[in-house]
């Protein structure tokens, strides 16, 4: 019995240390570094809540919790298309994306993107779009058939032309966790385990570099 209790205590300590390690990593990823932001050739500063003339606070006051940045070896127009309509080409696990509420085939504010995963579905209404440059979307948590541990979520993609053949892509995610005190842990998963891996696949396919800010 004593030996079993000792093993249980050791396992509990190991789990706690592992969680602390995850949280420590997450803490370092929540706020972008000022020197990193200054180095970016973007028209959309990381901490601005007015993006492309659109005030994102009308959707949510949730803080910026996940951020990934990449330089791509494709023109800005192509990069924007990859972010908007070509996500299934580089986002792991996506089988298909379909669109509804378009206007004559054009994606506009109010258009809805539905991503089909194996056994689940994610529904993302577009709230604002400046074609070729910016789009803002939210996850419709009620319509989504995939559990995401947040009460509200907003994502922003921005694209800047660096040269005629290269571009800068930034993906920001703002959300409020559905369980108190788990924001940093959820941010770690959504940034390190989801968004970064997706951008690694993007860079692998189209060339360029994912830029680290930590």
N, C-alpha and C positions, 0 to 999 in steps of 0.2 A: 504493500500500500504506500509506504514511504517513497519507494522508487517511482511509483506511478505519479505521485504528487509532484515529485521533483521534475519529472519529464513534462508534466502539464505546465508547471511554472516556467520551465525553459522554453517550451513552445510559445507560451503567452508572451514572454520577453522578446523572443525572436520576431513574432508578429508585430509587436509594438515598435521594435526597432526598424522593421521593414516599412511600416506605415510612416514612421517619422522620416525615414529616408525619402519616401515618395513625396511627403509634404514639403520637405526641405527643397527638393528639386522643383516642386510646383511653385513654392514661394518665390524662387528666383526667376520664374517665367511670367509672373503676373504683370509687372510694370516694365514696359520697354525702356531700355537705357537711353539716356539723353544723347550720348555720343553716337549710338547706333542710328537714332533718328536723324541726327544732323548729317550723317553720311549718306542717307538715302536721297536719291534724286526723284522725289515724288512731289506732286502738287497737292497731296492729301496727307497732311501731318497726322501722325498716329493718334494723338490725343484729341484731335478736333472732333466734335460731335456734329458739326455741320459739314457734310461731305458732298461735294459737287453741288452746293447750294441747297441741299436737303437737310433739314434739322432732324436728326435721328432720335433726339430725345422725345419726340412725339410718339415714338413707338415704345421706348423703354429707357429708364434711367440706369439700367443694369450696367456695371462697369465692364471695361475691356478685360477679358480674362484669358483669351487665347489668340495668339498671333503667329502667323507664318509668312515668310517673305521669300521670294525667289526671283532671280534674274533668269529670263528665258531667252534662248537663241531663236526666237521667232518675232516677227513684227507685232506691234501692239494690237492691231486689228485681229490677228490670228489668236493672240493670247487671250483677248477678251472673249472671243468665240469659244475657246477652250474652257473658260471659266463659266460661261453662261449655258451653252448648249452642248458642249463636248465633255462634260464632267465624267460621263460613263466611260470615256476613253482612258482615264487615268485614276479615277477614284476607286480604291479597292472595294470589291464586293457589290458594286452597282451592276445590275444586269441590264437595266434600261431606264431612260428618262423620257417622260412624255409631258406635253404642254397642253394646257387648256386656258380659256379666257384670253386668247391672243386676238389681235385686231388685224384682219387680213394677213394672217401669218406672222405678224410682227409681235415681238414680246414687249409688253408695256407694263406700267404699274398696274397691278391687279391680275396679271397673268400668273398662272400657278404651275409649278414644276413638281411632278410626282416621280420619285425615284423608287424603282423596284429592286429590292434586295431579296436574297433567298429567304422566303418565309416572312418578310416584313415589307413595309412601305413607308416612305417619308414624303410628306407633303410640304412644299415650300412656296408660299405666295411671294411674289416680287412686290415690294413696296415703293421702290423708286429705281429708275434706270436712266442713265445718261449713256446712250449706246457708244460702245468703244472705250468707255472710261470707267464708269462706276455702276454697280447695282447693289441694292440693299434688299435683303430678303429676311423672312422670318420662318421658323419652323411652326407649322400648325400642329400643336401638340395634341389636339383633340382628334384630328383626322389622321395623324401619323400612327401607323401600326408598328411602332418600334419604340421601346421604352428608352427615354432619355431623361436623366435625373435632374431636370430643370423645370422651373415654373414659367420661364419666359426665355426666348432665345432670338437674337438678331445677328445676322452675318452681313459683312460688307466685303465685296471684292472691288479693288481698284487696280487700274492698269495705267502705267506711264510708259511712253516711248523713250527709250534710252538712245537708240540709233534707229536707222531705217530697218534694221534687222534684229534688234534686241529690245527687250521690254522688262519692266519691273512690275511684278504682281504681288499684291498684299492682300491677305485674307485675315480679317479680324472677326472675332466672335465675342459677343456680349451676352451674358446670361445671368440669371439668378437661380441658384440651386434649389431644388425642392426640399432638401434636407438641410437644416441649419448647420453651419460650421463645416460644410463639405465643399465649399466653393473652390478652394485651392486644389483639393484632390480631384474634383471633376475637371477643373481646368487642365491639370496635368494629363489626364486621360484624353481629353478632347484635343489638346495641343500636341503632346508628345506621341501619343499612341494612335491618333487619328489623322490630324491635319498634317503633321510633319511627315508621316509615312506616305500620305497622299501626295504631298509636294515632292517627296523623293522619287516617287513613281513618275510624276509629271516631268521632272528634270531628266530622269533616265530616258524617257521617251522622246523628249523634244530638245534636250540639250540646255545647258546653263548651269546654275548653281543655286542651291538653297542657302540663304544667308542666315547665319546664326547671330543672335543678339545677346546670347548669354555667354 
